[in-house]
Amino acid sequence: MEKKKYIIILLIIFLVIILTICILLISILKKENSNEDNLQIEEELAEEVTLASIEPEQNKYIYITSNEIINKLFEYISEKEENVDNAEAILSVLDKDFIIKNNLSKENVIKSLANYKDINSYFSREIYRQEINYRQNVNGEYIYIKGIARKEGKEEDIYFLLKRDLVNSTYSITLIEKNAFEKIKTDKNLNNELEVNIEKNDYNEIYSKMVNDYEICLTYFNDYINTIKNNVSEGYKLLDEEYKNKRFGTINNYINYINSIKDRVQKIILKGYNITSKDEYNQYVCIDQYGNYYIFKNTDLMNYTLMLDTYTLDLPEFKEKYDKGTDKEKIKLNINKIIEAVNNQDYKYVYNKLNASFKNNNFSNESTFENYIKNNFYEINEITNFNYRQEGNVFICTIGLGNKEKETEGAKSVTILVRLLENRDFEISFSQQ
């Protein structure tokens, strides 16, 4: 009896042990299944793609540095950089995938990119920036660019993907097709869950810099000058619509004007600038070494219109200054217009400002007046002194003129009679003594 009781107790203990083991095993299996589910979720999160659209870029730093980077690439391709292995430099800034896809090497890269050789200027027209996240951390940017490349009197659109590694402060360049660029602009499902990892080398480092208004002025100024050096008719397209109709009327008149100053164009440099922010646009006034004006208006960073003087259309600041000015100040402003027009060889403007009687008595046509101006003024004039006296409603102004091209030449003196009219208009005549 005792033995039977002992066996029953052992069986109960055994069953308890078995039951405990089963419970533990079930618990372990549940825990493992729970870990497996978490791992799947993590994998799904890691693989999850973040979709985003991109917007036009208006950042001055991106705009200026992308121009510099792409212009430098063209210098390497054209082998303009001395003391540099240009083939190595090109391969160092091109994207690795682009290099592999096109089988580029030091031996063939310059020949393979021969279509881009001899590009002498480049200007970005559209930029779109996509922020790149890797594992929920911003590590780079994809910058899609449409630009204008100029060479041998021609212009062509050209497209790039500029990748920026924000961790390593490096970049790479991929040349892309137009349709790829256009698709990016409208695609609402862009993958930005990517990794940007670009190794640093001697050529692809991104340097931090402060971009100021002077660099924007210089970029616009150089873009226009390079445009008219390569293709004059393209320069006409950049002009403000109202301005070009009033100043030139036709593209042929504009082309004739640019051709008449072509020697000057080859030497033009930026000497001064002024920036004014308006409600609907920014205004960049540039002045070259000859005192000529280039007035850029932009409604966005990469698109501008242009005026080439301050007298054809009155700027808002001129109107304000004129309306508040004394008679002497108004006379000086009008004399400045006349001298600026003479320097621009805009003889028609000056001819149309002549007093009707004076014009009829002295100049049978515009051509004879042009000869008069050429005989009595320098090609590029600078006002050295100004005196005036008033007789009735006529202001008799004696003006000293220096030669801005040859400062060693002696000064000339001219006498201009000015009469103020309504609506900021005026008429002039010249003393024939």
Buried (B, 14 or more C-beta within 10 A) or exposed (E): EEEEEEEEEEEEEEEEEEEEEEEEEEEEEEEEEEEEEEEEEEEEEEEEEEEBBBEEBEBBEBBBBBBBBBBBBBBBBBBBEEEBBBBBBBBBBBBEEBBEEBEBEEEEBBEBBEEBBEBBBBBBEBBBBBBBBBEEEEBBBBBBBBBBBBBEEEBEEBBBBBBBBBEBBBBBBBBBEEEEBEEBBEEEEBEBBBEBEBEEEEBBEBEEEEBEBEBBBBBBBBBBBBBBBBBBBBBBEBBBEEBBEEBBEEBEBBBEBBEEBEEBBEEBEBEEBEBEEEEEBBBBBBBBBBBBBBBBBBEEBBEBBBBBBBBBBBBEEBEEEBEEEEEEEBBBBBBBBBBBBBBBBBBBBBBEBBBEEBBEEBBEEEEEBBEBBEEEBBBBBBBEEBEBEEEEEBBBBBBBBBBBBEEEEEEBEBBBBBBBEEEBEBBBBBEEE
